[in-house]
């Protein structure tokens, strides 16, 4: 008789994959140009507005949006490379 696998049986593997993905994204974020990194962190983790970020970085709102967009594209590329999103997905 085989034991039934419960949902917890796959958790260690999922946890390991999640930690590896998090590590890869943290490394990629640290590799970004400093203004991209700062703009992304302020937008996504600190919840600042584009205007607030622009003021903090000494850039225009348009430049701030561009910095955040380029950071997101770099992180999406890392997810694609890791096989977590399909090529062509935006």
Residue pairs with C-beta under 8 A, 6 or more apart in sequence:
21 79
21 82
21 84
24 78
24 82
25 75
25 78
25 79
28 74
28 75
28 78
29 37
29 40
29 41
29 71
29 75
30 37
32 40
32 71
32 74
35 57
35 59
35 67
36 67
36 68
36 70
36 71
36 74
37 71
38 53
38 56
38 57
39 53
39 57
39 64
39 67
39 68
39 71
40 67
40 68
40 71
40 72
40 75
42 48
42 52
42 53
42 56
43 50
43 53
43 68
48 56
50 61
50 64
50 65
50 68
51 61
53 59
53 64
53 68
54 60
54 61
54 63
54 64
57 64
57 67
59 67
76 85
76 89
76 90
79 85
80 86
80 87
80 89
